[in-house]
Amino acid sequence: MLGLSNLVTELGTSGMFSSVESVDYYAISKDHLGDIKATFNDQIIKVQVYSGDDFESIAKKIIDKAEFS
């Protein structure tokens, strides 16, 4: 399990997203680490991060939420 700050760093340095930041919200469950806000495809996308998430699962959540025209 990676911490939220490690995931933000890894996503930010990957080059896939133009910006990545942690959004400080109250946890909705004990497994909810917080939220990440990323800019992808000129869209600001916010996803929830859980204790079982890693780089690939978060990147997939962000890409899946993006709208492509």
All heavy atoms as TSV, in Angstrom:
chain	resi	resn	atom	element	x	y	z
A	1	MET	N	N	0.844	-1.180	0.000
A	1	MET	CA	C	0.000	0.000	0.000
A	1	MET	C	C	0.887	1.240	0.000
A	1	MET	O	O	1.804	1.361	0.788
A	1	MET	CB	C	-0.884	-0.012	1.242
A	1	MET	CG	C	-1.694	1.261	1.381
A	1	MET	SD	S	-2.682	1.325	2.880
A	1	MET	CE	C	-1.483	2.014	4.001
A	2	LEU	N	N	0.613	2.137	-0.918
A	2	LEU	CA	C	1.328	3.396	-0.976
A	2	LEU	C	C	0.530	4.466	-0.254
A	2	LEU	O	O	-0.693	4.458	-0.258
A	2	LEU	CB	C	1.526	3.830	-2.432
A	2	LEU	CG	C	2.462	2.991	-3.284
A	2	LEU	CD1	C	2.420	3.456	-4.730
A	2	LEU	CD2	C	3.877	3.066	-2.758
A	3	GLY	N	N	1.220	5.412	0.338
A	3	GLY	CA	C	0.544	6.548	0.939
A	3	GLY	C	C	0.071	7.509	-0.131
A	3	GLY	O	O	0.529	7.489	-1.280
A	4	LEU	N	N	-0.843	8.365	0.251
A	4	LEU	CA	C	-1.416	9.320	-0.697
A	4	LEU	C	C	-0.351	10.229	-1.294
A	4	LEU	O	O	-0.331	10.461	-2.502
A	4	LEU	CB	C	-2.505	10.137	0.002
A	4	LEU	CG	C	-3.379	11.013	-0.873
A	4	LEU	CD1	C	-4.103	10.185	-1.925
A	4	LEU	CD2	C	-4.388	11.762	-0.026
A	5	SER	N	N	0.585	10.705	-0.477
A	5	SER	CA	C	1.621	11.597	-0.996
A	5	SER	C	C	2.541	10.878	-1.978
A	5	SER	O	O	2.972	11.460	-2.974
A	5	SER	CB	C	2.428	12.226	0.138
A	5	SER	OG	O	3.076	11.231	0.891
A	6	ASN	N	N	2.822	9.600	-1.730
A	6	ASN	CA	C	3.645	8.826	-2.675
A	6	ASN	C	C	2.926	8.649	-4.002
A	6	ASN	O	O	3.538	8.722	-5.073
A	6	ASN	CB	C	3.997	7.461	-2.093
A	6	ASN	CG	C	4.972	7.546	-0.955
A	6	ASN	OD1	O	5.612	8.572	-0.738
A	6	ASN	ND2	N	5.091	6.476	-0.199
A	7	LEU	N	N	1.617	8.393	-3.951
A	7	LEU	CA	C	0.839	8.249	-5.184
A	7	LEU	C	C	0.806	9.553	-5.969
A	7	LEU	O	O	0.958	9.551	-7.193
A	7	LEU	CB	C	-0.581	7.795	-4.866
A	7	LEU	CG	C	-0.743	6.331	-4.483
A	7	LEU	CD1	C	-2.128	6.080	-3.915
A	7	LEU	CD2	C	-0.499	5.444	-5.685
A	8	VAL	N	N	0.631	10.670	-5.283
A	8	VAL	CA	C	0.613	11.974	-5.946
A	8	VAL	C	C	1.959	12.216	-6.629
A	8	VAL	O	O	2.009	12.639	-7.789
A	8	VAL	CB	C	0.285	13.105	-4.947
A	8	VAL	CG1	C	0.540	14.475	-5.556
A	8	VAL	CG2	C	-1.156	12.995	-4.484
A	9	THR	N	N	3.045	11.933	-5.940
A	9	THR	CA	C	4.384	12.105	-6.514
A	9	THR	C	C	4.583	11.217	-7.729
A	9	THR	O	O	5.059	11.667	-8.778
A	9	THR	CB	C	5.465	11.803	-5.462
A	9	THR	OG1	O	5.293	12.687	-4.354
A	9	THR	CG2	C	6.860	11.978	-6.039
A	10	GLU	N	N	4.213	9.964	-7.617
A	10	GLU	CA	C	4.387	9.016	-8.721
A	10	GLU	C	C	3.544	9.415	-9.940
A	10	GLU	O	O	4.016	9.391	-11.072
A	10	GLU	CB	C	4.029	7.607	-8.266
A	10	GLU	CG	C	4.416	6.534	-9.250
A	10	GLU	CD	C	4.210	5.125	-8.710
A	10	GLU	OE1	O	3.871	4.962	-7.524
A	10	GLU	OE2	O	4.385	4.190	-9.507
A	11	LEU	N	N	2.294	9.807	-9.702
A	11	LEU	CA	C	1.432	10.238	-10.807
A	11	LEU	C	C	1.962	11.527	-11.434
A	11	LEU	O	O	1.942	11.682	-12.654
A	11	LEU	CB	C	-0.002	10.445	-10.313
A	11	LEU	CG	C	-0.777	9.167	-9.964
A	11	LEU	CD1	C	-1.994	9.513	-9.114
A	11	LEU	CD2	C	-1.191	8.429	-11.212
A	12	GLY	N	N	2.435	12.443	-10.603
A	12	GLY	CA	C	2.933	13.717	-11.104
A	12	GLY	C	C	4.191	13.591	-11.939
A	12	GLY	O	O	4.389	14.327	-12.899
A	13	THR	N	N	5.056	12.666	-11.577
A	13	THR	CA	C	6.312	12.502	-12.318
A	13	THR	C	C	6.188	11.576	-13.515
A	13	THR	O	O	7.127	11.434	-14.291
A	13	THR	CB	C	7.434	11.986	-11.388
A	13	THR	OG1	O	7.032	10.744	-10.816
A	13	THR	CG2	C	7.747	12.992	-10.301
A	14	SER	N	N	5.029	10.941	-13.678
A	14	SER	CA	C	4.854	9.997	-14.786
A	14	SER	C	C	4.805	10.688	-16.153
A	14	SER	O	O	5.079	10.072	-17.166
A	14	SER	CB	C	3.570	9.189	-14.602
A	14	SER	OG	O	2.433	10.003	-14.828
A	15	GLY	N	N	4.410	11.966	-16.163
A	15	GLY	CA	C	4.275	12.682	-17.423
A	15	GLY	C	C	2.922	12.484	-18.082
A	15	GLY	O	O	2.635	13.081	-19.116
A	16	MET	N	N	2.064	11.656	-17.511
A	16	MET	CA	C	0.744	11.394	-18.096
A	16	MET	C	C	-0.237	12.532	-17.825
A	16	MET	O	O	-1.159	12.750	-18.598
A	16	MET	CB	C	0.155	10.098	-17.506
A	16	MET	CG	C	0.883	8.849	-17.914
A	16	MET	SD	S	0.228	7.360	-17.095
A	16	MET	CE	C	-1.462	7.359	-17.647
A	17	PHE	N	N	-0.038	13.234	-16.714
A	17	PHE	CA	C	-0.985	14.252	-16.280
A	17	PHE	C	C	-0.260	15.577	-16.140
A	17	PHE	O	O	0.874	15.630	-15.694
A	17	PHE	CB	C	-1.618	13.839	-14.942
A	17	PHE	CG	C	-2.140	12.430	-14.956
A	17	PHE	CD1	C	-1.450	11.402	-14.341
A	17	PHE	CD2	C	-3.314	12.127	-15.623
A	17	PHE	CE1	C	-1.919	10.106	-14.367
A	17	PHE	CE2	C	-3.788	10.827	-15.670
A	17	PHE	CZ	C	-3.093	9.816	-15.043
A	18	SER	N	N	-0.941	16.678	-16.533
A	18	SER	CA	C	-0.271	17.974	-16.478
A	18	SER	C	C	-0.193	18.528	-15.063
A	18	SER	O	O	0.665	19.344	-14.774
A	18	SER	CB	C	-0.939	18.976	-17.424
A	18	SER	OG	O	-2.312	19.084	-17.166
A	19	SER	N	N	-1.051	18.080	-14.168
A	19	SER	CA	C	-0.932	18.432	-12.752
A	19	SER	C	C	-1.630	17.373	-11.921
A	19	SER	O	O	-2.591	16.750	-12.364
A	19	SER	CB	C	-1.524	19.810	-12.461
A	19	SER	OG	O	-2.932	19.772	-12.514
A	20	VAL	N	N	-1.108	17.164	-10.735
A	20	VAL	CA	C	-1.688	16.200	-9.799
A	20	VAL	C	C	-1.539	16.784	-8.404
A	20	VAL	O	O	-0.480	17.277	-8.046
A	20	VAL	CB	C	-0.962	14.835	-9.855
A	20	VAL	CG1	C	-1.564	13.861	-8.863
A	20	VAL	CG2	C	-0.985	14.249	-11.246
A	21	GLU	N	N	-2.620	16.745	-7.627
A	21	GLU	CA	C	-2.537	17.228	-6.257
A	21	GLU	C	C	-3.484	16.445	-5.362
A	21	GLU	O	O	-4.477	15.885	-5.816
A	21	GLU	CB	C	-2.847	18.723	-6.169
A	21	GLU	CG	C	-4.256	19.082	-6.607
A	21	GLU	CD	C	-4.495	20.577	-6.611
A	21	GLU	OE1	O	-4.178	21.212	-7.622
A	21	GLU	OE2	O	-4.998	21.081	-5.585
A	22	SER	N	N	-3.148	16.436	-4.100
A	22	SER	CA	C	-4.011	15.809	-3.104
A	22	SER	C	C	-5.051	16.832	-2.679
A	22	SER	O	O	-4.737	17.998	-2.460
A	22	SER	CB	C	-3.161	15.392	-1.902
A	22	SER	OG	O	-3.979	14.918	-0.871
A	23	VAL	N	N	-6.283	16.388	-2.603
A	23	VAL	CA	C	-7.370	17.252	-2.163
A	23	VAL	C	C	-7.757	16.780	-0.769
A	23	VAL	O	O	-8.136	15.624	-0.589
A	23	VAL	CB	C	-8.571	17.170	-3.125
A	23	VAL	CG1	C	-9.668	18.115	-2.686
A	23	VAL	CG2	C	-8.140	17.480	-4.546
A	24	ASP	N	N	-7.646	17.645	0.205
A	24	ASP	CA	C	-7.855	17.248	1.599
A	24	ASP	C	C	-9.329	17.265	1.952
A	24	ASP	O	O	-9.902	18.300	2.235
A	24	ASP	CB	C	-7.071	18.185	2.509
A	24	ASP	CG	C	-6.986	17.663	3.927
A	24	ASP	OD1	O	-7.145	16.456	4.132
A	24	ASP	OD2	O	-6.757	18.480	4.821
A	25	TYR	N	N	-9.942	16.115	1.913
A	25	TYR	CA	C	-11.331	15.950	2.322
A	25	TYR	C	C	-11.376	14.965	3.469
A	25	TYR	O	O	-10.467	14.163	3.654
A	25	TYR	CB	C	-12.194	15.426	1.163
A	25	TYR	CG	C	-12.467	16.464	0.121
A	25	TYR	CD1	C	-11.782	16.447	-1.078
A	25	TYR	CD2	C	-13.391	17.461	0.353
A	25	TYR	CE1	C	-12.020	17.404	-2.044
A	25	TYR	CE2	C	-13.644	18.422	-0.619
A	25	TYR	CZ	C	-12.951	18.390	-1.807
A	25	TYR	OH	O	-13.198	19.335	-2.749
A	26	TYR	N	N	-12.437	14.998	4.208
A	26	TYR	CA	C	-12.608	14.023	5.279
A	26	TYR	C	C	-12.811	12.647	4.669
A	26	TYR	O	O	-13.509	12.491	3.680
A	26	TYR	CB	C	-13.801	14.395	6.154
A	26	TYR	CG	C	-13.597	15.672	6.901
A	26	TYR	CD1	C	-14.233	16.841	6.498
A	26	TYR	CD2	C	-12.751	15.721	8.002
A	26	TYR	CE1	C	-14.030	18.032	7.178
A	26	TYR	CE2	C	-12.547	16.905	8.681
A	26	TYR	CZ	C	-13.192	18.053	8.277
A	26	TYR	OH	O	-12.979	19.218	8.953
A	27	ALA	N	N	-12.214	11.667	5.283
A	27	ALA	CA	C	-12.345	10.300	4.795
A	27	ALA	C	C	-13.792	9.834	4.935
A	27	ALA	O	O	-14.451	10.122	5.926
A	27	ALA	CB	C	-11.414	9.368	5.559
A	28	ILE	N	N	-14.268	9.125	3.924
A	28	ILE	CA	C	-15.647	8.632	3.958
A	28	ILE	C	C	-15.736	7.230	4.547
A	28	ILE	O	O	-16.805	6.763	4.861
A	28	ILE	CB	C	-16.287	8.664	2.548
A	28	ILE	CG1	C	-15.476	7.839	1.553
A	28	ILE	CG2	C	-16.457	10.092	2.086
A	28	ILE	CD1	C	-16.114	7.717	0.188
A	29	SER	N	N	-14.596	6.573	4.667
A	29	SER	CA	C	-14.536	5.261	5.308
A	29	SER	C	C	-13.115	5.051	5.795
A	29	SER	O	O	-12.211	5.810	5.461
A	29	SER	CB	C	-14.939	4.148	4.333
A	29	SER	OG	O	-13.914	3.922	3.395
A	30	LYS	N	N	-12.904	3.988	6.564
A	30	LYS	CA	C	-11.558	3.753	7.096
A	30	LYS	C	C	-10.540	3.420	6.004
A	30	LYS	O	O	-9.355	3.603	6.195
A	30	LYS	CB	C	-11.571	2.671	8.161
A	30	LYS	CG	C	-11.920	1.295	7.645
A	30	LYS	CD	C	-11.868	0.274	8.747
A	30	LYS	CE	C	-12.094	-1.114	8.161
A	30	LYS	NZ	N	-11.735	-2.151	9.072
A	31	ASP	N	N	-10.995	2.930	4.856
A	31	ASP	CA	C	-10.092	2.600	3.750
A	31	ASP	C	C	-9.866	3.770	2.800
A	31	ASP	O	O	-9.020	3.695	1.917
A	31	ASP	CB	C	-10.633	1.409	2.949
A	31	ASP	CG	C	-10.616	0.133	3.758
A	31	ASP	OD1	O	-9.711	-0.035	4.593
A	31	ASP	OD2	O	-11.512	-0.704	3.554
A	32	HIS	N	N	-10.635	4.840	2.950
A	32	HIS	CA	C	-10.531	6.003	2.069
A	32	HIS	C	C	-9.385	6.885	2.552
A	32	HIS	O	O	-9.415	7.405	3.658
A	32	HIS	CB	C	-11.858	6.771	2.080
A	32	HIS	CG	C	-11.871	7.985	1.214
A	32	HIS	ND1	N	-12.110	9.233	1.711
A	32	HIS	CD2	C	-11.661	8.139	-0.111
A	32	HIS	CE1	C	-12.071	10.109	0.735
A	32	HIS	NE2	N	-11.795	9.467	-0.385
A	33	LEU	N	N	-8.350	7.029	1.710
A	33	LEU	CA	C	-7.187	7.828	2.089
A	33	LEU	C	C	-7.382	9.305	1.803
A	33	LEU	O	O	-6.736	10.148	2.407
A	33	LEU	CB	C	-5.942	7.338	1.338
A	33	LEU	CG	C	-5.545	5.891	1.576
A	33	LEU	CD1	C	-4.346	5.539	0.716
A	33	LEU	CD2	C	-5.264	5.640	3.041
A	34	GLY	N	N	-8.220	9.625	0.853
A	34	GLY	CA	C	-8.429	11.003	0.427
A	34	GLY	C	C	-8.722	11.026	-1.058
A	34	GLY	O	O	-9.001	9.994	-1.661
A	35	ASP	N	N	-8.643	12.205	-1.630
A	35	ASP	CA	C	-8.925	12.367	-3.059
A	35	ASP	C	C	-7.709	12.946	-3.762
A	35	ASP	O	O	-6.915	13.658	-3.167
A	35	ASP	CB	C	-10.113	13.306	-3.270
A	35	ASP	CG	C	-11.415	12.749	-2.725
A	35	ASP	OD1	O	-11.435	11.559	-2.357
A	35	ASP	OD2	O	-12.399	13.487	-2.679
A	36	ILE	N	N	-7.606	12.621	-5.038
A	36	ILE	CA	C	-6.565	13.189	-5.903
A	36	ILE	C	C	-7.258	13.930	-7.028
A	36	ILE	O	O	-8.222	13.444	-7.607
A	36	ILE	CB	C	-5.640	12.089	-6.468
A	36	ILE	CG1	C	-4.722	11.557	-5.371
A	36	ILE	CG2	C	-4.827	12.608	-7.643
A	36	ILE	CD1	C	-3.782	10.461	-5.828
A	37	LYS	N	N	-6.758	15.126	-7.307
A	37	LYS	CA	C	-7.261	15.919	-8.420
A	37	LYS	C	C	-6.144	16.002	-9.453
A	37	LYS	O	O	-5.018	16.368	-9.120
A	37	LYS	CB	C	-7.659	17.314	-7.937
A	37	LYS	CG	C	-8.272	18.174	-9.015
A	37	LYS	CD	C	-8.920	19.428	-8.446
A	37	LYS	CE	C	-7.927	20.359	-7.840
A	37	LYS	NZ	N	-8.480	21.652	-7.453
A	38	ALA	N	N	-6.463	15.619	-10.679
A	38	ALA	CA	C	-5.461	15.601	-11.743
A	38	ALA	C	C	-6.013	16.304	-12.979
A	38	ALA	O	O	-7.218	16.310	-13.211
A	38	ALA	CB	C	-5.088	14.167	-12.102
A	39	THR	N	N	-5.116	16.882	-13.757
A	39	THR	CA	C	-5.496	17.457	-15.031
A	39	THR	C	C	-5.051	16.502	-16.124
A	39	THR	O	O	-3.874	16.163	-16.227
A	39	THR	CB	C	-4.848	18.841	-15.234
A	39	THR	OG1	O	-5.211	19.677	-14.136
A	39	THR	CG2	C	-5.301	19.476	-16.537
A	40	PHE	N	N	-6.021	16.042	-16.895
A	40	PHE	CA	C	-5.767	15.093	-17.973
A	40	PHE	C	C	-6.669	15.450	-19.140
A	40	PHE	O	O	-7.864	15.683	-18.962
A	40	PHE	CB	C	-6.057	13.659	-17.497
A	40	PHE	CG	C	-5.899	12.620	-18.563
A	40	PHE	CD1	C	-4.644	12.283	-19.032
A	40	PHE	CD2	C	-7.001	11.983	-19.098
A	40	PHE	CE1	C	-4.500	11.327	-20.023
A	40	PHE	CE2	C	-6.865	11.026	-20.083
A	40	PHE	CZ	C	-5.608	10.693	-20.540
A	41	ASN	N	N	-6.095	15.531	-20.336
A	41	ASN	CA	C	-6.862	15.856	-21.536
A	41	ASN	C	C	-7.599	17.195	-21.361
A	41	ASN	O	O	-8.756	17.328	-21.729
A	41	ASN	CB	C	-7.844	14.712	-21.839
A	41	ASN	CG	C	-8.373	14.758	-23.253
A	41	ASN	OD1	O	-7.684	15.215	-24.161
A	41	ASN	ND2	N	-9.590	14.282	-23.453
A	42	ASP	N	N	-6.908	18.170	-20.757
A	42	ASP	CA	C	-7.440	19.511	-20.483
A	42	ASP	C	C	-8.687	19.491	-19.605
A	42	ASP	O	O	-9.526	20.377	-19.687
A	42	ASP	CB	C	-7.725	20.273	-21.787
A	42	ASP	CG	C	-6.462	20.596	-22.553
A	42	ASP	OD1	O	-5.428	20.865	-21.908
A	42	ASP	OD2	O	-6.500	20.570	-23.796
A	43	GLN	N	N	-8.828	18.467	-18.779
A	43	GLN	CA	C	-9.946	18.350	-17.859
A	43	GLN	C	C	-9.411	18.161	-16.445
A	43	GLN	O	O	-8.424	17.462	-16.248
A	43	GLN	CB	C	-10.807	17.139	-18.212
A	43	GLN	CG	C	-11.394	17.180	-19.600
A	43	GLN	CD	C	-11.942	15.822	-19.987
A	43	GLN	OE1	O	-12.766	15.264	-19.284
A	43	GLN	NE2	N	-11.461	15.272	-21.092
A	44	ILE	N	N	-10.062	18.779	-15.483
A	44	ILE	CA	C	-9.707	18.563	-14.089
A	44	ILE	C	C	-10.595	17.431	-13.575
A	44	ILE	O	O	-11.818	17.515	-13.616
A	44	ILE	CB	C	-9.901	19.837	-13.263
A	44	ILE	CG1	C	-8.955	20.922	-13.764
A	44	ILE	CG2	C	-9.673	19.553	-11.776
A	44	ILE	CD1	C	-9.166	22.277	-13.124
A	45	ILE	N	N	-9.953	16.369	-13.125
A	45	ILE	CA	C	-10.658	15.161	-12.731
A	45	ILE	C	C	-10.289	14.817	-11.293
A	45	ILE	O	O	-9.113	14.787	-10.936
A	45	ILE	CB	C	-10.290	13.995	-13.672
A	45	ILE	CG1	C	-10.702	14.363	-15.102
A	45	ILE	CG2	C	-10.932	12.695	-13.220
A	45	ILE	CD1	C	-10.170	13.460	-16.159
A	46	LYS	N	N	-11.306	14.559	-10.471
A	46	LYS	CA	C	-11.088	14.189	-9.074
A	46	LYS	C	C	-11.514	12.739	-8.869
A	46	LYS	O	O	-12.593	12.338	-9.302
A	46	LYS	CB	C	-11.892	15.103	-8.155
A	46	LYS	CG	C	-11.602	14.893	-6.696
A	46	LYS	CD	C	-12.314	15.910	-5.835
A	46	LYS	CE	C	-13.723	15.454	-5.623
A	46	LYS	NZ	N	-14.473	16.240	-4.644
A	47	VAL	N	N	-10.637	11.969	-8.238
A	47	VAL	CA	C	-10.944	10.567	-7.945
A	47	VAL	C	C	-10.649	10.278	-6.476
A	47	VAL	O	O	-9.793	10.896	-5.869
A	47	VAL	CB	C	-10.155	9.587	-8.846
A	47	VAL	CG1	C	-10.546	9.736	-10.296
A	47	VAL	CG2	C	-8.666	9.747	-8.673
A	48	GLN	N	N	-11.379	9.317	-5.933
A	48	GLN	CA	C	-11.157	8.896	-4.560
A	48	GLN	C	C	-10.063	7.837	-4.524
A	48	GLN	O	O	-9.964	7.002	-5.423
A	48	GLN	CB	C	-12.442	8.335	-3.968
A	48	GLN	CG	C	-13.526	9.384	-3.848
A	48	GLN	CD	C	-14.819	8.810	-3.306
A	48	GLN	OE1	O	-15.054	7.617	-3.364
A	48	GLN	NE2	N	-15.652	9.682	-2.781
A	49	VAL	N	N	-9.245	7.889	-3.476
A	49	VAL	CA	C	-8.143	6.955	-3.317
A	49	VAL	C	C	-8.393	6.108	-2.071
A	49	VAL	O	O	-8.688	6.633	-1.005
A	49	VAL	CB	C	-6.803	7.704	-3.175
A	49	VAL	CG1	C	-5.656	6.731	-2.991
A	49	VAL	CG2	C	-6.558	8.595	-4.378
A	50	TYR	N	N	-8.255	4.804	-2.250
A	50	TYR	CA	C	-8.456	3.865	-1.159
A	50	TYR	C	C	-7.157	3.135	-0.860
A	50	TYR	O	O	-6.228	3.125	-1.669
A	50	TYR	CB	C	-9.570	2.871	-1.508
A	50	TYR	CG	C	-10.914	3.560	-1.602
A	50	TYR	CD1	C	-11.379	4.053	-2.823
A	50	TYR	CD2	C	-11.697	3.744	-0.474
A	50	TYR	CE1	C	-12.601	4.715	-2.898
A	50	TYR	CE2	C	-12.920	4.397	-0.544
A	50	TYR	CZ	C	-13.358	4.883	-1.755
A	50	TYR	OH	O	-14.556	5.543	-1.817
A	51	SER	N	N	-7.100	2.504	0.284
A	51	SER	CA	C	-5.859	1.879	0.749
A	51	SER	C	C	-5.316	0.827	-0.221
A	51	SER	O	O	-4.114	0.615	-0.279
A	51	SER	CB	C	-6.042	1.277	2.139
A	51	SER	OG	O	-7.071	0.330	2.144
A	52	GLY	N	N	-6.144	0.182	-0.994
A	52	GLY	CA	C	-5.684	-0.837	-1.931
A	52	GLY	C	C	-5.238	-0.301	-3.278
A	52	GLY	O	O	-4.770	-1.059	-4.125
A	53	ASP	N	N	-5.361	1.003	-3.506
A	53	ASP	CA	C	-5.009	1.596	-4.802
A	53	ASP	C	C	-3.506	1.724	-4.972
A	53	ASP	O	O	-2.758	1.885	-4.011
A	53	ASP	CB	C	-5.651	2.975	-4.953
A	53	ASP	CG	C	-7.132	2.904	-5.267
A	53	ASP	OD1	O	-7.538	1.972	-5.977
A	53	ASP	OD2	O	-7.871	3.791	-4.804
A	54	ASP	N	N	-3.072	1.655	-6.224
A	54	ASP	CA	C	-1.685	1.901	-6.581
A	54	ASP	C	C	-1.669	2.804	-7.812
A	54	ASP	O	O	-2.714	3.288	-8.252
A	54	ASP	CB	C	-0.938	0.592	-6.832
A	54	ASP	CG	C	-1.553	-0.255	-7.941
A	54	ASP	OD1	O	-2.453	0.231	-8.661
A	54	ASP	OD2	O	-1.130	-1.411	-8.103
A	55	PHE	N	N	-0.482	3.056	-8.362
A	55	PHE	CA	C	-0.340	3.956	-9.508
A	55	PHE	C	C	-1.270	3.568	-10.646
A	55	PHE	O	O	-1.996	4.404	-11.181
A	55	PHE	CB	C	1.120	3.957	-9.992
A	55	PHE	CG	C	1.316	4.677	-11.294
A	55	PHE	CD1	C	1.463	6.054	-11.313
A	55	PHE	CD2	C	1.327	3.990	-12.496
A	55	PHE	CE1	C	1.631	6.729	-12.514
A	55	PHE	CE2	C	1.497	4.656	-13.693
A	55	PHE	CZ	C	1.655	6.029	-13.696
A	56	GLU	N	N	-1.274	2.294	-11.014
A	56	GLU	CA	C	-2.062	1.846	-12.161
A	56	GLU	C	C	-3.561	2.023	-11.931
A	56	GLU	O	O	-4.290	2.455	-12.825
A	56	GLU	CB	C	-1.757	0.378	-12.499
A	56	GLU	CG	C	-0.390	0.148	-13.112
A	56	GLU	CD	C	0.717	0.024	-12.069
A	56	GLU	OE1	O	0.404	-0.147	-10.861
A	56	GLU	OE2	O	1.887	0.123	-12.447
A	57	SER	N	N	-4.037	1.689	-10.745
A	57	SER	CA	C	-5.474	1.796	-10.493
A	57	SER	C	C	-5.932	3.251	-10.456
A	57	SER	O	O	-7.014	3.573	-10.950
A	57	SER	CB	C	-5.861	1.066	-9.198
A	57	SER	OG	O	-5.291	1.677	-8.066
A	58	ILE	N	N	-5.111	4.137	-9.900
A	58	ILE	CA	C	-5.478	5.557	-9.871
A	58	ILE	C	C	-5.423	6.146	-11.275
A	58	ILE	O	O	-6.318	6.886	-11.694
A	58	ILE	CB	C	-4.554	6.355	-8.923
A	58	ILE	CG1	C	-4.705	5.840	-7.498
A	58	ILE	CG2	C	-4.855	7.849	-8.986
A	58	ILE	CD1	C	-6.077	5.990	-6.910
A	59	ALA	N	N	-4.372	5.831	-12.035
A	59	ALA	CA	C	-4.272	6.328	-13.410
A	59	ALA	C	C	-5.470	5.857	-14.232
A	59	ALA	O	O	-6.052	6.626	-15.003
A	59	ALA	CB	C	-2.964	5.864	-14.049
A	60	LYS	N	N	-5.882	4.617	-14.048
A	60	LYS	CA	C	-7.042	4.087	-14.772
A	60	LYS	C	C	-8.315	4.832	-14.383
A	60	LYS	O	O	-9.128	5.169	-15.241
A	60	LYS	CB	C	-7.189	2.590	-14.505
A	60	LYS	CG	C	-8.355	1.955	-15.257
A	60	LYS	CD	C	-8.417	0.465	-15.017
A	60	LYS	CE	C	-9.534	-0.247	-15.715
A	60	LYS	NZ	N	-10.636	0.468	-16.240
A	61	LYS	N	N	-8.505	5.101	-13.089
A	61	LYS	CA	C	-9.685	5.851	-12.641
A	61	LYS	C	C	-9.733	7.227	-13.305
A	61	LYS	O	O	-10.786	7.676	-13.747
A	61	LYS	CB	C	-9.667	6.041	-11.124
A	61	LYS	CG	C	-10.001	4.817	-10.327
A	61	LYS	CD	C	-9.978	5.158	-8.833
A	61	LYS	CE	C	-10.141	3.949	-7.956
A	61	LYS	NZ	N	-10.185	4.310	-6.521
A	62	ILE	N	N	-8.587	7.899	-13.356
A	62	ILE	CA	C	-8.526	9.241	-13.949
A	62	ILE	C	C	-8.859	9.174	-15.437
A	62	ILE	O	O	-9.679	9.940	-15.942
A	62	ILE	CB	C	-7.143	9.876	-13.715
A	62	ILE	CG1	C	-6.931	10.131	-12.208
A	62	ILE	CG2	C	-6.995	11.175	-14.503
A	62	ILE	CD1	C	-5.508	10.483	-11.829
A	63	ILE	N	N	-8.215	8.270	-16.138
A	63	ILE	CA	C	-8.428	8.151	-17.589
A	63	ILE	C	C	-9.865	7.730	-17.894
A	63	ILE	O	O	-10.487	8.250	-18.825
A	63	ILE	CB	C	-7.387	7.181	-18.202
A	63	ILE	CG1	C	-5.987	7.803	-18.087
A	63	ILE	CG2	C	-7.735	6.852	-19.637
A	63	ILE	CD1	C	-4.855	6.847	-18.363
A	64	ASP	N	N	-10.407	6.814	-17.103
A	64	ASP	CA	C	-11.782	6.363	-17.336
A	64	ASP	C	C	-12.800	7.481	-17.116
A	64	ASP	O	O	-13.849	7.499	-17.737
A	64	ASP	CB	C	-12.132	5.181	-16.418
A	64	ASP	CG	C	-11.454	3.887	-16.846
A	64	ASP	OD1	O	-10.887	3.841	-17.962
A	64	ASP	OD2	O	-11.488	2.929	-16.049
A	65	LYS	N	N	-12.506	8.421	-16.212
A	65	LYS	CA	C	-13.416	9.536	-15.961
A	65	LYS	C	C	-13.335	10.638	-17.019
A	65	LYS	O	O	-14.241	11.451	-17.131
A	65	LYS	CB	C	-13.110	10.161	-14.594
A	65	LYS	CG	C	-14.044	9.743	-13.507
A	65	LYS	CD	C	-13.798	10.576	-12.270
A	65	LYS	CE	C	-15.077	10.706	-11.506
A	65	LYS	NZ	N	-14.882	11.447	-10.254
A	66	ALA	N	N	-12.252	10.654	-17.783
A	66	ALA	CA	C	-12.064	11.696	-18.796
A	66	ALA	C	C	-13.054	11.523	-19.947
A	66	ALA	O	O	-13.429	10.406	-20.288
A	66	ALA	CB	C	-10.634	11.643	-19.334
A	67	GLU	N	N	-13.447	12.648	-20.494
A	67	GLU	CA	C	-14.318	12.627	-21.656
A	67	GLU	C	C	-13.472	12.903	-22.895
A	67	GLU	O	O	-12.687	13.841	-22.928
A	67	GLU	CB	C	-15.406	13.674	-21.512
A	67	GLU	CG	C	-16.356	13.398	-20.359
A	67	GLU	CD	C	-17.419	14.455	-20.216
A	67	GLU	OE1	O	-17.600	15.271	-21.132
A	67	GLU	OE2	O	-18.068	14.457	-19.160
A	68	PHE	N	N	-13.649	12.077	-23.896
A	68	PHE	CA	C	-12.915	12.237	-25.147
A	68	PHE	C	C	-13.904	12.598	-26.253
A	68	PHE	O	O	-14.952	11.976	-26.378
A	68	PHE	CB	C	-12.184	10.941	-25.503
A	68	PHE	CG	C	-11.140	10.555	-24.505
A	68	PHE	CD1	C	-11.433	9.685	-23.449
A	68	PHE	CD2	C	-9.860	11.071	-24.584
A	68	PHE	CE1	C	-10.490	9.333	-22.525
A	68	PHE	CE2	C	-8.897	10.728	-23.655
A	68	PHE	CZ	C	-9.217	9.854	-22.624
A	69	SER	N	N	-13.541	13.621	-27.012
A	69	SER	CA	C	-14.458	14.031	-28.089
A	69	SER	C	C	-13.864	13.764	-29.453
A	69	SER	O	O	-12.764	13.469	-29.644
A	69	SER	CB	C	-14.787	15.499	-27.969
A	69	SER	OG	O	-13.632	16.276	-27.845
